[in-house]
Amino acid sequence: MLELWAAIDLLSGSVVTLKQGKEEMKTTWEEGALEVAARWESEGADGLHIIDLDAAFGKGSNGKTISMILERAKIPVEVGGGVRSRAAAESWLGSGAARVILGTLAYKEPETLLELLRLQGPEKIVVASDYSDGKVVTSGWTATQGVGVLEAARRFEEAGVVNLLTTAVGRDGMAAGPDLDTLKVLCALSKKLKILASGGIRSLHDLIEIERRGAAGAVIGRALYDGTIELGDAKAAIGGTLR
């Protein structure tokens, strides 16, 4: 069954959603991070997907807030955003994160990725292959890596990666629907990679289609905050009762 991960993006201490990863196109939500985390957990999220946007943009940290969420959450939490060293990754895992998300680091320091996979185990590592126009972007989606998302997936599979997060940047926060065509190809590439789909998810139908393409999980952001997806309904939908 498709895992549902509720997104909590943090910027300057507030919960926000961005459009296409652009800070100038942000929506700031009134609820605090701890309240939002407790809400998504109580409504049935399989996990919390927390991104420190300040760290991703190289302008600060929401570490204290994330640590408090980790202390309180009773469901798995994966943490990303600005995790650009082995020490940072291990620190989050040591603080209680179930998984850590590596973006820039996985591309610039493949040897560090291999060390983390070996020392921490592949299940605790999520590699982000966020893409725009088919090419991988990193550093808070501001730099291109010059490699296609499909080629990146192949390389990471060979390295021993199990969890691959793919975000269609152009669709993120836009309620335009997920990139199902790319998702289908990614899922067909390998039976070893577990694909976590993100970007553009707007409805229960989108979640059903993501599951049908073979994804292991979905990260839901703006649709939860706008109320176009409710987690209880989503669990029922992917469980088959609404098909």
C-alpha positions as CSV (number, residue, x, y, z in Angstrom):
1,M,0.0,0.0,0.0
2,L,1.2,3.5,-0.8
3,E,2.8,5.2,2.2
4,L,1.5,8.8,2.8
5,W,4.1,11.2,4.1
6,A,2.8,14.6,5.2
7,A,5.2,17.5,4.3
8,I,6.2,20.1,6.8
9,D,8.4,22.8,5.2
10,L,10.0,25.2,7.6
11,L,11.2,28.7,6.8
12,S,12.2,31.3,9.4
13,G,10.5,29.2,12.0
14,S,7.1,29.1,10.2
15,V,5.3,26.3,8.3
16,V,5.2,27.3,4.6
17,T,4.5,25.9,1.2
18,L,6.3,27.2,-1.8
19,K,5.5,27.2,-5.5
20,Q,8.2,25.6,-7.6
21,G,10.6,25.9,-4.7
22,K,10.6,29.7,-4.9
23,E,10.8,31.6,-1.6
24,E,9.1,34.6,-3.2
25,M,6.1,32.4,-4.0
26,K,5.5,31.2,-0.5
27,T,2.3,30.7,1.6
28,T,2.8,30.9,5.4
29,W,0.4,28.9,7.5
30,E,-0.9,30.0,10.9
31,E,-0.4,26.8,12.7
32,G,3.0,26.2,14.3
33,A,5.2,23.3,13.3
34,L,4.5,21.2,16.4
35,E,0.8,21.6,16.0
36,V,0.9,20.7,12.4
37,A,3.1,17.6,13.1
38,A,0.6,16.5,15.8
39,R,-2.3,17.1,13.5
40,W,-1.0,15.1,10.6
41,E,0.0,12.2,12.9
42,S,-3.4,12.1,14.5
43,E,-5.1,12.2,11.1
44,G,-3.2,9.1,10.0
45,A,-0.1,10.0,8.1
46,D,2.4,7.2,7.8
47,G,5.3,9.6,8.3
48,L,6.3,13.2,8.5
49,H,8.5,14.7,5.7
50,I,10.3,17.7,7.2
51,I,12.4,20.0,5.1
52,D,14.5,22.8,6.7
53,L,14.3,25.4,3.9
54,D,16.6,27.8,5.7
55,A,19.3,25.2,5.8
56,A,18.6,24.3,2.2
57,F,19.0,27.9,1.1
58,G,22.1,28.4,3.3
59,K,20.5,31.1,5.4
60,G,19.9,29.5,8.8
61,S,18.5,26.5,10.6
62,N,15.2,25.3,12.1
63,G,17.1,22.5,14.0
64,K,15.5,23.2,17.4
65,T,12.0,23.0,16.1
66,I,12.8,19.8,14.2
67,S,14.4,18.3,17.2
68,M,11.2,19.0,19.2
69,I,9.1,17.3,16.6
70,L,11.4,14.3,16.7
71,E,11.0,14.0,20.5
72,R,7.2,14.0,20.3
73,A,6.4,12.1,17.1
74,K,5.2,8.5,17.3
75,I,5.4,7.9,13.6
76,P,8.5,7.9,11.4
77,V,10.1,11.2,10.5
78,E,12.4,11.9,7.6
79,V,14.5,15.1,7.7
80,G,16.1,17.0,4.8
81,G,17.2,20.4,3.7
82,G,20.9,21.4,3.9
83,V,22.1,18.0,5.0
84,R,25.5,18.4,3.3
85,S,27.9,16.4,5.4
86,R,28.2,12.9,6.9
87,A,28.2,14.5,10.4
88,A,24.9,16.3,9.7
89,A,23.2,13.2,8.4
90,E,24.4,11.1,11.4
91,S,23.3,13.8,13.8
92,W,19.7,13.7,12.6
93,L,19.6,9.9,12.7
94,G,21.1,10.0,16.2
95,S,18.4,12.5,17.2
96,G,15.6,10.1,16.3
97,A,15.0,10.7,12.6
98,A,13.9,7.4,10.9
99,R,15.5,8.6,7.7
100,V,17.6,11.4,6.4
101,I,17.2,13.0,3.0
102,L,20.4,13.6,0.9
103,G,20.3,15.9,-2.1
104,T,23.5,17.9,-3.0
105,L,25.7,15.6,-0.9
106,A,24.7,12.5,-2.8
107,Y,25.8,14.1,-6.1
108,K,28.9,16.0,-5.0
109,E,30.3,13.4,-2.6
110,P,29.4,9.9,-3.8
111,E,31.9,8.4,-1.5
112,T,30.2,9.9,1.5
113,L,26.9,8.5,0.3
114,L,28.5,5.1,0.1
115,E,29.8,5.4,3.7
116,L,26.4,6.4,5.0
117,L,24.7,3.5,3.2
118,R,27.2,1.1,4.7
119,L,27.3,2.5,8.2
120,Q,23.7,3.4,8.7
121,G,22.0,1.0,6.4
122,P,20.2,1.8,3.1
123,E,16.7,2.0,4.7
124,K,17.8,5.1,6.7
125,I,19.0,7.0,3.7
126,V,16.7,8.8,1.2
127,V,18.3,10.3,-1.9
128,A,16.5,13.2,-3.5
129,S,16.4,13.3,-7.3
130,D,14.5,16.5,-7.7
131,Y,14.2,17.5,-11.4
132,S,13.2,20.3,-13.7
133,D,12.8,19.7,-17.4
134,G,14.1,16.2,-16.9
135,K,17.4,17.3,-15.3
136,V,18.3,16.9,-11.6
137,V,18.5,20.1,-9.5
138,T,20.1,20.6,-6.1
139,S,21.2,23.3,-3.6
140,G,17.6,24.3,-2.8
141,W,16.7,23.7,-6.5
142,T,19.0,26.5,-7.6
143,A,21.7,24.4,-9.3
144,T,21.5,21.8,-12.1
145,Q,23.6,18.7,-11.9
146,G,23.6,18.1,-15.7
147,V,22.3,14.6,-15.3
148,G,18.8,13.3,-16.2
149,V,16.6,12.0,-13.4
150,L,16.4,8.5,-15.0
151,E,20.2,8.3,-15.3
152,A,20.6,9.5,-11.7
153,A,18.2,6.8,-10.5
154,R,20.2,4.1,-12.3
155,R,23.4,5.3,-10.8
156,F,22.0,5.4,-7.3
157,E,20.5,2.0,-7.6
158,E,24.0,0.7,-8.6
159,A,25.4,2.4,-5.5
160,G,22.9,0.5,-3.2
161,V,20.3,3.2,-2.6
162,V,16.9,1.8,-1.8
163,N,14.8,5.0,-1.2
164,L,14.6,7.6,-3.9
165,L,12.6,10.8,-3.5
166,T,11.6,12.3,-6.8
167,T,10.1,15.8,-7.0
168,A,8.8,17.4,-10.2
169,V,9.9,20.9,-9.3
170,G,7.8,22.6,-12.0
171,R,4.7,21.1,-10.5
172,D,5.5,21.5,-6.8
173,G,2.9,23.6,-5.0
174,M,1.1,24.3,-8.3
175,A,-1.8,21.8,-7.9
176,A,-1.1,20.8,-11.5
177,G,-1.0,17.0,-10.9
178,P,2.0,14.7,-10.5
179,D,4.3,13.8,-13.4
180,L,2.9,10.3,-13.9
181,D,4.8,9.6,-17.1
182,T,8.2,10.1,-15.5
183,L,7.1,8.3,-12.4
184,K,6.0,5.3,-14.4
185,V,9.4,5.0,-16.1
186,L,11.2,5.5,-12.9
187,C,9.3,2.7,-11.2
188,A,9.8,0.4,-14.1
189,L,13.6,0.9,-14.1
190,S,14.1,-1.3,-11.1
191,K,12.4,-3.5,-8.5
192,K,14.9,-2.5,-5.9
193,L,14.3,1.2,-5.8
194,K,11.4,2.4,-3.7
195,I,10.2,5.6,-5.2
196,L,8.7,8.4,-3.1
197,A,6.8,10.7,-5.4
198,S,6.4,14.4,-4.8
199,G,5.2,17.5,-6.6
200,G,1.8,18.5,-7.9
201,I,-0.3,16.1,-5.8
202,R,-3.8,17.6,-5.5
203,S,-6.4,14.9,-5.1
204,L,-7.3,11.3,-4.1
205,H,-7.3,10.4,-7.8
206,D,-3.6,11.6,-8.0
207,L,-2.7,9.3,-5.1
208,I,-4.4,6.3,-6.7
209,E,-2.6,7.0,-10.0
210,I,0.7,7.3,-8.2
211,E,0.2,3.9,-6.6
212,R,-0.8,2.4,-9.9
213,R,2.5,3.5,-11.4
214,G,4.3,1.6,-8.8
215,A,5.5,4.2,-6.3
216,A,6.1,3.1,-2.7
217,G,5.0,6.4,-1.2
218,A,3.8,10.0,-1.8
219,V,4.7,13.2,-0.1
220,I,1.7,15.4,0.2
221,G,2.1,19.1,0.9
222,R,-0.2,22.0,-0.2
223,A,-3.1,19.7,-0.8
224,L,-3.2,18.8,2.9
225,Y,-3.0,22.5,4.0
226,D,-5.6,23.6,1.5
227,G,-7.9,20.7,2.5
228,T,-8.2,19.2,-1.0
229,I,-6.8,15.9,0.5
230,E,-7.8,14.6,3.9
231,L,-5.6,11.8,5.2
232,G,-8.4,9.7,6.4
233,D,-10.0,9.7,3.0
234,A,-6.7,9.1,1.3
235,K,-6.0,6.0,3.4
236,A,-9.4,4.7,2.4
237,A,-8.8,5.5,-1.2
238,I,-5.5,3.8,-1.5
239,G,-6.8,0.9,0.5
240,G,-9.2,0.2,-2.3
241,T,-12.5,1.2,-0.8
242,L,-13.0,4.1,-3.1
243,R,-11.8,2.6,-6.4
